[in-house]
Amino acid sequence: MGICIYILLSSLIKINIMSDEQHSGNWWIWKVFWILLAITAFEVMLGILKVDGYLPEFLVFDTFLGLAWLTHIFIVLTLIKAGYIVLVFMHLGFEEKSFQWTILLPAFILVPYLLFIILSEATHAYLMM
């Protein structure tokens, strides 16, 4: 999963291609805006389709690790947006690949793991009542 997210992020921002001269204008902020807007609009569209009942039933009702598949999609899209924001606004996109992996990989591993722990404990506590 982490490799897929890395490939997606790399294709979105073309890491190490932008130089300081290219970063001097304000075009890059609009590019970031439109990419984040598109991902957020997709998330909102999924939420609206869920409420209206247009999504396939397996996305809404089938579960994996205690969560609906749609919730997993939301978590992955949120991690993609967070990684993209870190790469662009924290200037991590201009660093070496090994340093990028050092910063992003623990977050992409620990966040889903911590979510799994929280949700499994909440489910266990709920069933014990």
C-alpha positions in Angstrom: 0.0 0.0 0.0 2.8 2.4 0.8 4.5 1.9 -2.5 1.2 2.6 -4.3 0.7 5.8 -2.3 4.3 6.8 -3.1 3.9 6.2 -6.8 0.7 8.2 -6.8 2.3 11.1 -4.9 5.3 11.1 -7.2 3.2 11.3 -10.3 1.1 14.1 -8.8 3.9 16.5 -8.0 6.9 15.4 -10.1 9.3 15.3 -7.2 12.7 17.0 -7.7 11.7 18.5 -11.0 10.5 21.9 -9.6 13.4 24.3 -8.9 13.5 27.5 -7.0 13.0 29.5 -10.2 9.8 27.6 -10.9 8.6 28.0 -7.4 8.9 31.8 -7.5 5.4 32.5 -8.9 2.1 31.5 -7.4 1.1 28.9 -10.0 2.2 26.1 -7.8 -0.2 27.0 -5.0 -3.0 26.9 -7.6 -1.9 23.5 -8.7 -1.9 22.2 -5.1 -5.3 23.8 -4.6 -6.8 22.1 -7.6 -5.3 18.7 -6.7 -6.5 18.8 -3.1 -9.9 20.1 -4.3 -10.3 17.2 -6.7 -9.5 14.6 -4.0 -11.8 16.4 -1.5 -14.6 16.7 -4.1 -14.3 12.9 -4.7 -14.6 12.2 -1.0 -17.7 14.5 -0.7 -19.2 12.9 -3.8 -18.7 9.4 -2.2 -20.4 10.7 1.0 -23.4 12.1 -0.9 -23.8 8.9 -3.0 -23.7 6.9 0.2 -26.5 9.0 1.8 -28.6 8.8 -1.4 -28.1 5.0 -1.7 -26.4 5.0 -5.1 -23.2 3.3 -4.0 -22.8 -0.5 -4.4 -23.9 -2.4 -1.3 -20.5 -4.0 -0.8 -18.9 -0.6 -0.2 -21.3 0.4 2.4 -22.3 -2.8 4.2 -19.4 -5.3 3.8 -16.7 -4.9 6.4 -13.0 -5.5 6.5 -11.2 -5.3 9.8 -14.4 -4.0 11.4 -14.9 -1.1 9.0 -16.9 -0.7 5.9 -14.9 -0.6 2.7 -16.0 3.0 2.1 -14.4 4.0 5.4 -11.1 2.4 4.2 -11.4 4.5 1.0 -11.8 7.6 3.1 -8.8 6.8 5.2 -6.6 6.1 2.2 -7.7 9.3 0.5 -7.0 11.3 3.7 -3.5 9.8 3.9 -2.8 10.7 0.3 -3.9 14.3 1.0 -1.7 14.4 4.1 1.3 13.1 2.3 0.9 15.5 -0.5 0.6 18.4 1.9 3.7 17.3 3.7 5.6 17.0 0.4 4.6 20.4 -0.9 4.2 22.7 2.1 6.9 21.3 4.2 9.2 21.3 1.2 9.9 17.6 1.6 9.5 17.1 -2.2 12.9 18.7 -2.7 14.7 16.3 -0.4 16.4 13.0 -1.2 14.2 10.0 -1.7 15.5 8.2 1.4 14.7 11.2 3.6 11.2 11.4 2.1 10.7 7.7 2.9 12.0 8.2 6.4 9.4 10.9 7.1 6.4 9.5 5.3 6.6 5.8 5.7 6.2 5.7 9.5 3.1 7.9 9.2 1.6 5.7 6.5 2.3 2.6 8.7 1.4 4.0 12.1 -1.7 5.9 11.3 -3.7 2.9 9.9 -2.2 0.7 12.7 -3.4 3.2 15.4 -6.8 3.5 13.8 -7.0 -0.3 13.8 -6.2 -0.5 17.5 -8.7 2.3 18.4 -11.5 0.7 16.4 -10.9 -2.8 17.5 -10.8 -1.7 21.2 -13.9 0.3 20.7 -15.7 -2.7 19.1 -14.5 -4.9 21.9 -15.7 -2.5 24.6 -19.0 -2.1 22.8 -19.6 -5.9 22.7 -18.7 -6.3 26.3 -21.6 -3.9 27.4 
